[in-house]
């Protein structure tokens, strides 16, 4: 399978590394909106101008679009699905239905296949929610995120006057996890599920008390949470907070029996050293699946829910049944 | 969807209860090899003789075969797949390829669809192994079972002279779980992964020391494990060990990055009050999927690897994308 990367940030670099781990995947190049000669890839693969991508149509089985969900993907994915089979990691949950419709129209009209919202949430966490709810209909599921860096919350802090740099960790609260795992199906408030840990580098002479208040009272982002703010130096930020770890838990508990007398707990969890590299690895597996599906004549927009798991694996059906079932 | 149950033991009773939790499922009856008038169902659904099942062909969308893997299913599933869409929970891992071939031949020839080896292992654990290995090819996975009752090991103890009743729990060893979760990819021996807890009711006057030795030295079942043997009374057995809990863990750790510099841990775990009721609940969800696939013209033998997750849920694609992705 020949793939290419469209957009070369953290996610694109992750796809580049993940491709090397999959012998059936050949990465033909990176397409960037920057001047190609200014972009140096990690493994030395060629860099092309995004504007020239149409000339490479016949060399690419699946194009992996590594853009941001806020402004890039809503435009890029429908346009690129006219000429390519594409995968993206669109993760603005509320806008998935409209993104799906736009991509589906483009892909179905051109006979291509597109898979949107692959990764871990949406992605593997979504699959965990679906499987668990299908098996235990009389139950309740909970998603916890972290401990991990939230880029959106880090950015929100950086926009506060006097803040030079910031890193925000979302942290699930152990007592909430335990309450969920007990099967008691608790109603949990936002504050009871997660806390927010903020590390901030202030500009010289900045009013730290004012920054702390601005963070803790920020609506939507922090006001509904217990939030800690720790001021650190730029050196400490670089030394202790350069990585992008993340992860979380999807837990569903449910009842079975004649009168709901038995309780079951299904738990799926991820602990990721690098959020973008794990997401990239998932994108490659789903690219493999849509390449196979397209060769079987399938087109239009798909999500992880539409992919038979066997299509994700390089192993044959016989091998999977013999060794993994 | 109209379903029927073939075989009315623990699993069949579980399917009967699970059907009630799914409004789109109608259970039309139970088929038994016993005299139907001697079988009383938990919810009052009709009981028919297994021999008469052909007369009910047109009333059943999917037949859920609730037999044992040792002798029942290898015979039943291929025969019943000639007249019905079927689901089974065949769980003898080593014989899955031959069972698949026999069932596939029958189902493909008759235009039916069959799904074998649904449940949790094989089943949800298999899916967890497949997803995790597809995403993290440079890694290693581990499956732990328990804490839970192993019926096979309990039966093996019951066959020892002087034993009146026995219950065996398979217990994962916490130090092994921790070593796996650390990402160090340890090589673990059988003895390091699980221990075996045995509760035994001895016959009056039996030689307990001899029973304990017979258990601990039994090849395949116990000799390779650290095993504890506790003698209890028949009353204690009834009071403390009547349930059939089970569960376990599938954990894969893997590396990503240019030089494998980042480690990730994917963990799926189940904690089940009732092993047969959870398996039954999974059988219903997979029955829904094959009913839909058959109506789309699919036939032949399938496994959980071949089922697009969306087909397991009563929700529509739109609903799933809006609320679960």
Interface residues (C-beta under 8 A of the other chain):
Chain A: X14 X17 X18 X21 X22 X42 X43 X93 X96 X97 X100 X117 X122 X124 X126 X127 X128 X129 X130 X131 X133 X134 X135 X136 X137 X138 X181 X256 X257 X258 X262 X263 X264 X265 X266 X267 X268 X269 X270 X271 X272 X273 X274 X277 X278 X280 X281 X282 X285 X288 X303 X304 X305 X306 X307 X308 X309 X310 X312 X313 X314 X317 X318 X320 X321 X322 X324 X325
Chain B: X14 X17 X18 X21 X22 X42 X43 X93 X96 X97 X100 X117 X122 X124 X126 X127 X128 X129 X130 X131 X133 X134 X135 X136 X137 X138 X181 X256 X257 X258 X262 X263 X264 X265 X266 X267 X268 X269 X270 X271 X272 X273 X274 X277 X278 X280 X281 X282 X285 X288 X303 X304 X305 X306 X307 X308 X309 X310 X312 X313 X314 X317 X318 X320 X321 X322 X324 X325
